[in-house]
């Protein structure tokens, strides 16, 4: 998948939000899956334009635990949790969960 600029992501989201196009149509037009568009829309709905401004963040182990606890307590999916906590990739949360299940809290500490 090609890298998209902040503006390109926002334009894709706004095309959907404005109700003129479907997620499938936008995804096909820009060469991504429908899921990518869906993730961008969720991020945008929870956090606005700021959702796309972060390019890299080093999350603390405490933050990671808070995210995992939230997911566990609410039953929220990694996709929705990523949108709520403004984490760019739901896969990152799934990685944290696996690491925690295997090795506990210490595996969440950044090296």
C-alpha atoms as one frame of an Amber mdcrd trajectory, in Angstrom:
protein
   0.000   0.000   0.000   1.287   3.432  -0.904   1.877   6.087   1.715  -0.802
   8.733   1.798  -0.394  12.315   2.899  -2.503  13.731   5.700  -4.519  15.692
   3.159  -5.151  12.638   0.990  -6.475  10.717   4.002  -8.697  13.606   5.040
 -10.002  14.016   1.488 -10.897  10.318   1.349 -12.690  10.549   4.701 -14.572
  13.684   3.682 -15.658  12.052   0.428 -17.318   9.364   2.531 -18.673  11.617
   5.286 -20.235  13.988   2.765 -22.342  11.027   1.654 -21.486  11.183  -2.007
 -19.483   7.960  -2.214 -19.291   4.548  -0.586 -16.276   3.247   1.315 -15.866
   0.554  -1.325 -15.884   3.108  -4.136 -13.343   5.372  -2.456 -11.125   2.421
  -1.558 -11.143   1.161  -5.136 -10.455   4.647  -6.477  -7.363   5.235  -4.346
  -6.109   1.649  -4.281  -6.679   0.532  -0.699  -9.033  -1.868   1.022 -12.392
  -0.838   2.416 -11.007  -1.550   5.883  -8.364   1.165   5.485 -11.066   3.714
   4.669 -13.158   2.466   7.585 -10.203   2.871   9.982  -9.513   6.392   8.720
 -13.176   7.341   9.146 -13.238   6.056  12.734 -10.036   7.912  13.592 -11.426
  11.084  12.056 -14.778  10.793  13.814 -13.102  10.361  17.208 -10.250  12.852
  16.832 -10.834  15.095  13.815  -7.956  16.169  11.598  -5.512  15.717  14.479
  -5.908  11.950  14.124  -3.639  12.060  11.092  -0.986  14.459  12.357   1.061
  12.015  14.442   3.616  10.108  12.443   5.443   8.364  15.301   4.802   8.123
  18.990   6.644   6.206  21.669   3.900   4.992  23.989   4.695   4.345  27.632
   4.064   0.936  29.180   1.486   2.589  31.444  -0.392   3.980  28.430  -0.299
   0.575  26.720  -1.701  -1.065  29.869  -4.464   1.549  30.058  -5.409   0.798
  26.455  -5.418  -2.966  27.046  -7.418  -2.580  30.257  -9.953  -0.370  28.475
 -10.368  -2.980  25.748 -10.737  -5.754  28.296 -13.231  -3.876  30.464 -15.418
  -2.549  27.664 -15.106  -5.350  25.111 -14.190  -2.785  22.481 -12.426  -4.027
  19.340  -8.840  -3.033  18.609 -10.134  -0.938  15.704 -12.515   1.084  17.867
  -9.973   1.319  20.690  -7.369   2.676  18.285  -9.805   5.377  17.208 -10.731
   6.272  20.794  -7.096   6.549  21.919  -5.903   8.076  18.617  -3.516   5.225
  17.858  -2.764   5.063  14.162  -2.762   1.275  13.873  -5.147  -1.224  15.463
  -2.480  -3.843  14.745  -0.216  -2.112  17.223  -2.750  -2.736  19.981  -3.027
  -6.392  18.985   0.777  -6.662  19.195   0.749  -5.148  22.696  -1.932  -7.639
  23.744   0.050 -10.621  22.477   3.254  -9.391  24.128   1.450  -8.833  27.413
  -0.197 -12.261  27.331   3.158 -13.942  26.679   5.491 -11.968  28.928   3.492
  -9.645  31.143   3.930  -5.957  31.850   7.714  -5.886  31.296   7.261  -6.701
  27.608   5.339  -3.433  27.164   8.295  -1.313  28.279  10.038   0.321  25.302
  13.658  -0.601  24.893
